[in-house]
């Protein structure tokens, strides 16, 4: 049970920053306003050059709980400043805050109440990713924090390894010091992977709470991207592999075999899939180096590591291991997307076992014969042609080793969801009709020949959507009562994914841009009204001139 009023002066909040004068004040204040439970806010400045240290000193003159630690040499990372904060902390508990993020109201009380009430060494809560400037909020690993839970030992809840963040947690200061738990020093990207593994390896009791305790502010348009967003450089992937490897070795070295295996499964399901679906954005040199590094890293995995991972990441890894050179990148992108989609061809080995392709029969897909329909990586192609009067969305569901025919596709529910606001702008239903053979929609269609598929055609009222970016979401319904939520592969036939202006009775004119996302899914960008269209065209012109 949580204490109604957590004891005062129990927590040191460690705020780290470098050249973040525009944001660090908000971070510090969000910690100070947490209330009497916060004994001190320790602001560690990593040798900033933008006036941040002086700004912090001015804040400290008016706030006795704020202590400023100035590093004399820039560390190049986040680990050293956090270690300095741990060394300077005087309170029984510590938590961490980055200078470009904030703590939501009640965060410290929620974590401290759980830690004190249960007598745990660690308390953890929900982190919210806030996309800026839109303000859209996405919970990070919400399945871990759906309800209050007391975990007597991390090995009893191995999914804890999926939450590698250090900032949504409260730690007993003495626990960290007794076990010598620190962050890697210097420039070490993904330092929290290693720190979290060191914490779990020490076997703490952990209290989980459903309360939002951290707001991770994602600024994709910032001049200096955060480490987690700056993935275009090969050094980023190399650093991530290093951090994952150190985390695994830490857990295994502590005898935590179940946690170590779970950490490798998490790598396959999250890191590998995320980077694999972005390979199409990189040049050939990056792809070859990424492929070689990944093959070398995966070579140390055993059958149990692969078996513990969800199927999409496992199959992507097996394809990488089976081929010395990058291949099938479009199919890998689709399978690595969320939800996963397995696009044709659907090959079989000589004994009838489903396999990745005829020339990679060693990558077996026999699990597709037994998985529930709601979990199958079904592939749906989508084609949208904007028209002033009758814009229609055509969908094609592929057969998947006989599983679709067994389940009996009956219909599809189509939703266009506003990416930033999360609201549904349009929802329609349509029947799925079986149709074998070549596409009968005419020579201008982007659909190619197909055998074993189901079709649907859906009217789309573009005027009902209006301006913004809209993601297509599908719910496939089957005769056996099952359903599968998925997205659709954007067909890129001649003239399909191009910007089109259409007349609209509601908006006057709509500029419509169907496009494929990084994972290959169909989405729409719409600009309404003459001013909206003009703004889009001006931005396009500036990009071309730049």
N, C-alpha and C positions, 0 to 999 in steps of 0.2 A: 504493500500500500504506500502511496505517496504521502509525504508529510504535507499538511495543509499549508503551512508557511515554512519554506526552507530556511535553515539557519543563515544569519547574516555573515558577510565578510568571509565567504568560503571559496571564492573563485577568482583566479587570475586569468584574464582574457588577453591572449598574446596576439597583437596585430602586427603583421609584417608588411613592409612596403618598400618600393623603389620607384622613384620618379613618378609618384602618383598623387601629386599635390591636389589635383582637382577632385579626387575621390576619397582620400584617406580620412578627411574630417567626418564624412558620413559614416564610415566604418567605425571610427573611434566613438562617435556619439551613439551609434546603435548599441555599442557595448556598455557605455556609461549609463544609458537610460534603462538598462536591465534591472536596476534597483539595488537594494542593500546587499543582495547576495554577492555582488561583485566587489571584492576587496580592492582590486587594482586592475587597471588596463595598462599593459606593458606594450608600448609602441616601439618596435624595433625597426629603425630606418637603415636600409642596406646601402649607405653611402650615396644618397640621392644627390642629384645636381640641379633639381628644379625648385629648390626652396622648401621642400617637405620638412627637413629637420627644424628649420626656424618656425614653420607653421605649427608643428607639433609642440615646440617649446612654448609658443604663445598660448596654445590651448591648455598646456599643463599649468601655466601660471594662474589660470582661473579654475582649475579642476585638480584638487590635491590627489585624487585617485589615479590620475594619469601620470605614468612614468615613461620617460623617453630614453631609449637606449640607442646611441649612435655608433654604428659600425665604422671603423676607420678605413676598411677596404671592402669594396663590393665583392660579395661572395659569388655572384653569378647564378644563384639559385634560391630556393625557398628553405632548404634544410638548415643551413647555418643560422639564419636569423631566428628560426623557430627554436633551435637549440639554445641560442642566447636567451630567448624568452623563458625557456624552461629553467635555465640556470638562475635567472633573476626572480623567478616567481617565489612568493612567500605564502601563498594561500594553499589550503589542502588540496584543491582541485585546479586543473588548468584546462583551457580550451583554446582553439586557434581560429583566427579570423584573418582573411586576406584583405588588403587595403581597398580592393575594388568590389568587395561584397559587403553584406550587412547581416546582422542578427535580427530576426523578427522579434516583436514584443513577446515576452514570456519564455524565450528560448532557454535562458540560464536557469530560471526557476523550474522548468519542466525537466531538464536534465539533472539538476541538483537534487530535486525531490526524489527522482527515481534512484539515483545513486545512494543517497543517504537512507531512503526508505528501505532499500533492499540490501544495503551494505555491500555494494558492488564496486569493483575497481574501475569500471567503465560504464558510461551510459551513452546511448546513441539514439538519435531521432531523425526525422525526415528532413532531407535537403530538397529545396525547391530550386530548379533551374529557371531563372527568369530571363527570357529572351528580350533584349533591348535593341531598338527603342519600342517595340510593340507592346512589351509588358506581358506577353504570353508566359504562363507558368506551367512547368512540367515537373512532376515529382520524380526524384531520383531513387531508383530501387524501392518503389512503394510497397512491393510484396513483403519486404522485411519489416516494415513499420506499420502494418495494417492494424495492429492492436498491441497493447502492452504485453511484454513477454520478459520473463526472467530466464536467462541462459546460464545454467550452472557452469558450463565449459564450452568453449567455441566449437569443439569437435562434435557437440550434440546439435549444432546448427551450422552445417558446413557452408550454407549459402552466405554466411557472413563474409566470406572471402570476395564476394562480388561487390561489396561496398568498400572500395579502396580509399575513399575519402577520409581525411583525418579531421576535417573541419566541422563535421556534424556530430561530434562526440565530445564528451567530458571525461577527463582522465584523472584518477587520483595521483597527485604529484609524487607522493612517496612510492607508489607502484612503479612509475616510470624510472625513478632514481634507483630504487632497489634492484631493478632488473637491467639497469643500464640501457634503457630503451631511448634511442635518439634517432634523428633523421640523418641520412647520408650528408656529408659535408660538401660544400662547394657547388659547382655547377653540376647538378644531378637531376635532370628532368624525371618526373614521376617518382619523386622521393617519397610521396605518401604511400605508394605501393609497398615499399620496403618497410616503412614505419608501421603500417597496418599489420604486415606479416609479423614483425617483431612483437607487436602487442598481442596478437592472437597466439603466437608461439609461447608466450609467457603464461597462457591459460587463465585469463581473468574471468571472473563472473561479470556478466554484461546484462544491463537492463535496457530493453528496447522500448521506446515510447512512440506513439503515433503523431506527436506534436511536431509541427514545422519548427526546426531549430536553426536553420541556416538558409540564407538566400544567396545562391550562386548566380551572379549577374553575368550573362553571356553577351559579350559585345563583339559580334562577328565583323562589324565594320571598323573596329578600332585599328589605329595605325600600328599598334604593337599587339599582335594577337597573343592570347594566353597559350600556354604549352599545349593544352588539350585541343585547341583549335588550329594550331600551326602544324598541320600534318603533311604539308607538301614537300618538306625536305627529308631526305633519307636519314639524316642524323636523328630525326624525331623517332622513326621506326626503330633505328638501332638502339636508341636510349630506352625505348619502351621494352624491347626484348631484354635488354640488360636488367631493367627493373623487375620485369616478370621473373627472370631467371633467379635474381637475388631473393625475391619473395619466396619462390618455390624452395630454394636451398635452405632458407631460414626455417621454413615450416618443417621440411624433411629432417633437417639437422636437429630439431627439437623433438623428433619422434612423432610429429603430428602427420602421419601418413594420409589420413583421410582429408585433412585440410589441404595438404600439398596436392593431392589428386584433384580436389575440388578447385584449387587455384589454376591448375592446367585446363580443367574443363571450362572455367570462366574465361581464360585466355582464348580458347577456341570459339566460344560463343559470343564474346564481345569484341576483343581487340582484333582478332583475325578477321572476323566478318566486317568490321568497320573499315579497316584498311583495304580489304579485298574489294569491297564494292566501290572504292574510289580509284582503283587502278586505271580505269578508263580515262581519268582526268590527268594522268601522268604521262611523261614521255617514255620512249622505249628503253632508254638507259635506266631510268628509275625502276621500271617494271622488271628488267632483268636483275638488277641488284636486289630489289625487294624479294623477288622469287628465290634467289640464291640464299639470302640471309634467312628467309623463312624456312626453306628446306633444311638448312643446317640446324636451325633451332628445333624444328619438329622432329628431327632425327632421334632426339633423346626421349621422345614420348614412347610409352609402351601401349599395348593393346588396351589395358585397363584405363589409361588416360583418355584414349579416344572413346571408349565405351561409356565413360562417365559424362561426356559432352552431348548436348542436343545435336540432332542429326545434321542440320545445315552446316555448322562450323566443322563438324567431324568430316563431312564429305568434302568441303573445300580444302581442308588439310590433306586429305588423302589424294586429291587431284594434284595438289602442289608437290607432294612427295612422289607421285607416280610419273611426273614429267620433269625433265631437266630444264626445259625452257618454258616461259610463260605461254599459256594456251587457254582457249575457251573463256576468255575474259568476260565476254557478254553473259554467258551462262553462269559463270561464277558470281558476277555482279547480281544477277537476279536471285540466285540461291542465297547469297549473303544478305539480301535485303530483309526488311521486317515489315510484313510477314514474308517468309521465304517463298520463292517461286522457282519451280524446276521447269525450264522451257525445253522444247524438243531439241534434238532427237531423243526418242525413248528406246534405247538399244537393249538387247538381251544377249546373254552369253549362250553358248551352245546348249546348255541344260535348261534354258528358259529363265535364268535368274536375271532380274533387272540390273543393268550396269550403266556406268556413266556414259560410255560411248564404245563403239565397236573396237577402237584401237586402245582403249583403257579398260579392258574387262576386269582388271584387278580391283577397280573401284566399284565394289558391289553395292547395290541399292535394294537389297532384299527386304530391308525394313519397311519399304513403301508398300509391301504386300500385306502388312499386318497393322500398321499404324491406324488409329481412328481417323475417319474422314476429316474431322474438325482440325486435325494437325497435319494433314498432307500439304505438301508444297505445290498446290494446284497452280496452273498457269492460265491466265486469262489475258488475251490480247484485246487492246482497245483502240478504236479509231474514231476520232471526232472531227467532223467537217462543219465549221461555223457557217450558218446561213441566216439571212435576215428573217425568214419566215419559219423555217423548219430545220433547225440544227438537230442532228441525230447522233447518238452515240451507239456505235456497233461494237458488240462484245463477242468474243469467241473463247469458249472454255475447251481446253484440250483434254482428251482422254489421258489417263495416267496409269498405264499397265493394267487396264481393266477395272480399276477402282471406281472411276466415275460411273461407268455403266452399272456396276453393282449397286452403288448408292442411289442412282437414278436422279440426275439433276432435274429440278422442276422449275426453279425461278431464281431471280436475282433481285436484290434490293440495292439500289444505287443511291449514294449520297455524295454530294459535293460539300466539303467541309472547309471553312475559311481557316487558312493556316495560322494566322496570328491570333484570331479571336476564338477559334475552336467551335464556332457555331455551324449548324447545318443550314446551308442556304437553299438546298434543293434535295428532295428525296422522292424517288419514283421506283416503281416495281415493273418487272417485265418477266414474261415466261422464257424459259430456256428451251429451244427447239433443236432436236437432233438433226445433223446434216453432215453427211459424208461427202468426200470428194472435193473438187476444186471449188474455190469461192465463187459464188454466183452473183456477186454484187457489181460486177463490171470491171472493165480493164483498169479503171482509175483507182481501184481499191488498193490499200496497202496490204491487205491480207493475201498471203500466198496459198498454195494448195495445201489441203489438210485432209487427213483421214481420221475419223473418229473424233467428232467434236460436237459442241452444242452452241447455238447462236442466240443472241438476244439483240433487239434494237430498241433504244430508249430515246424518247423525245427529251431535249434539254432546252429549258427556257432560260437563255442567257440573261435576259432582262431581270429575272428573279435573283440572280447572283449579284450583279453589280461589281464594283471595283474590288480588286484584291487578288490574292493568290489562293486558288482553290485546289484541294487535293481530292482525288477520286477514291472513295472507299466502297467496297462491295461486300455483300453478305449473300453467299450462295446457299440456296435451300435444296435439300435432297428428299427423295421419296421416303427414305428410311427414317426421316425426322431429324437427321443431323444437319449441321450448318457449318460453313467455313467462312471466316472473315478474311478478306485479302484485299490487295490492291491490284492494279492491272498494268500489264506491260504496254508501254506506248509504242504503237506501230509507227515506224518512220518511213512510210512509203512516199512516193513523189508528191510533193505539195501538201503533205499532211501536217507537218509540224512547222507551220509558217504563220506569221502575223497576218490577221485579216480584219478589216474594218467592216462592220455590219450595222445597218440602220436599226434603231430601236425606238418603239413608240414611247417607252418610259424614259430612256436616257438620251434620245436623239441619235447618238452614235456610240458603238462599243468597239473598242480595239481588243481583239481576241488573239491570244497566243497559246495554243496547245504546245506543251513541251514535255520532254522526258527529264525526270529528276536524276540526281546522281545515281540512284539505285534503279533507274530505268522505268519508274512508274509514271503513268500519265497524270499531268496536272495542268491547270489553266491559270494564265494571268489575264486579268480583265482590267481595262481602264474605261470608265464611263464618262460621257459628256465630252464636249469639244475641248474643255480645259484639261481634262484628264488625259485625253489622247495627245494633246499638244505637249503636256508635261512628259509623257512617255517618249515621244519623238525627240524632244530636246535632250533627254538623258541619253537616248540612243546615239544621237549626233555627237554629244560630248565624248561618249566612249569611243566612237569611231575616230574622232579627231585625236583623242589621247593615244 
